[in-house]
Amino acid sequence: MNAHLQQLQARADAHVMRTYPPAPAAFVRGQGTVLFDGDGQPWLDFLCGLAVTSLGHAHPAVTEAVADQAGQLVHTSNLFLTEPAVELSERLATITGWDDATVFFAQCGATANEAAIKLARKHGKRQHPDKVRVVTLEGSFHGRTLATLEATGQPAKHVPFAPLAGFVDHVPYDDPAALRAAVGDDTCAVLLELVQGEGGVRPIDPEVLTAAREACDRAGALLIVDEVQTGIGRTGPWFAFQATDVVPDVVTVAKALANGFPIGACIARGEAAKVFEPGDHATTFGGNPVACAAANAVLRTIEADGLLVTAAARATRLRDGLLRLVDDAPSAAGVRGRGLLLGLTLDAPVAADVVAACRDRFLLVNAVATDVVRLAPPLTVSRQEVDQALAIVRAALEDVAAGAR
Ligand SMILES: Cc1ncc(COP(=O)(O)O)c(C=O)c1O
C-alpha cells in the first residue's frame, strides 16, 4: 500500500461512512485508459469506474464542455430551461430512434429507475387503482434507493433494510413461462436488464425478453429496460435493446452518459411519454447544465469519432483473446456478455483472487460473482491496451493456479 493510499484510508476510516470495504488503490489523475496513483504508477483501467468512463479519462471534448459550461452557468434548478438539457433530450430522442420520446433527467441509475417505476405506477393506476406491482428478474441490479433496491433481484441486499414495501415480484431470469405467469392485471411494469452487469454479466435469454414484451402488451403494463450499464454503446449499439426485435416503452440510462459526471435519464415513448404532468416528479439537480453539457459532448464524440464501430472491433479482439484463455489458461471456463461488457467465467470461486492478482500487475477489473471477472474497458481502448490486459489476465490466472494469490 503506498503512503498516499494509507493516509487517505486512515482519514476515510475516521469520517467516511463504511459502506465500502477498504480501497485497494487511490488515484490522482487519469488519461485515456490509464489511471495514475499517488506514486505516479500507471494502472490499466478495464473497469471504467463501474462502466462509466467510456471515452476514457480526461477526454478533451468532455473536459472542454464541462469547463465551458461551468464558466457560464452551473445550476438553475428544475424550474428553468437551459440549452444543454433541452439539447440532450433531443439527442436522446435521436439515438433511441423515438421521435416522440420525452426524457426525465435524474442524477444516477437508481434515480432514473425510480422515475421509471413511478411513471409506470401512475400509468397503471390510470387503468386500475391496484395496478402498481412490478415484475423483475432474479439476479438483477437496479439501484439502492428503497424502490430500486426492492426491484433488485438479490435478496441478500434486502436483508438489512427489510421489510420493504412489497410491490415487486421477482422471477427466475431464465424462465419465460414464470415471467408470463407473474404478469397479471395488477402489474404496471416489467423492469429488466438485457445484460445483468452486477448480476454476473449475464445476457438475457431472448425468449424471456419476448415473453416480457408480450406479457406487458397483454396486461397493459410498461416494459422498462434498464440500460444504466448497457447503454451508450457499452454493448455495441447505442442501446442494447437495439440489437433485439423488442422495443421497450421506457429505457433508463446513467453511468456512461456523461463519462463520469453524475447524471441519469428516464426516456419514454408512446403513451408512456405523456404520463408525467407538472408536479408529479422532480429533483432539484435534474437537467443540471454542466452534467448535460458533458453528456452532449459524450454523444457528439461517440458519433463524430465513429466509436460504436471501433469499440465493436476492440470487443471482438478482447472476446477472442479471452476465448484463447479459456482454451489454455488455468481456471478460465467461458466468456459471456456483449460488446465491451464481458465476463470471464471461472471453473472455481476464485474471481476475487484473480482480480487481486490483476491488481498486483496494475490492471483494474472486478469480480461480479465468486466465479466471474468483469472487463469493461473504455470504448476508446487501443488494440495494444487490449493485448496488454489479456497478457495480465493470463498471468493472474497462472498466479492463482500456482497459489501465489
Ligand atoms: C443496471 C443498473 N441499474 C442501476 C444501477 C444503479 O446505478 P447508480 O449506482 O448510478 O444509482 C446500476 C449500477 O451499477 C446498474 O448496473
The ligand as a Gaussian input file, in Angstrom:
#p B3LYP/6-31G(d) Opt

LIG

0 1
 C      -28.232000      -1.992000     -14.443000
 C      -28.039000      -0.996000     -13.354000
 N      -29.088000      -0.269000     -12.951000
 C      -28.976000       0.647000     -11.976000
 C      -27.784000       0.858000     -11.349000
 C      -27.690000       1.890000     -10.254000
 O      -26.986000       2.975000     -10.736000
 P      -26.379000       4.053000      -9.722000
 O      -25.324000       3.367000      -8.942000
 O      -25.864000       5.127000     -10.619000
 O      -27.515000       4.520000      -8.875000
 C      -26.660000       0.127000     -11.732000
 C      -25.359000       0.322000     -11.063000
 O      -24.467000      -0.481000     -11.128000
 C      -26.796000      -0.830000     -12.762000
 O      -25.751000      -1.576000     -13.173000

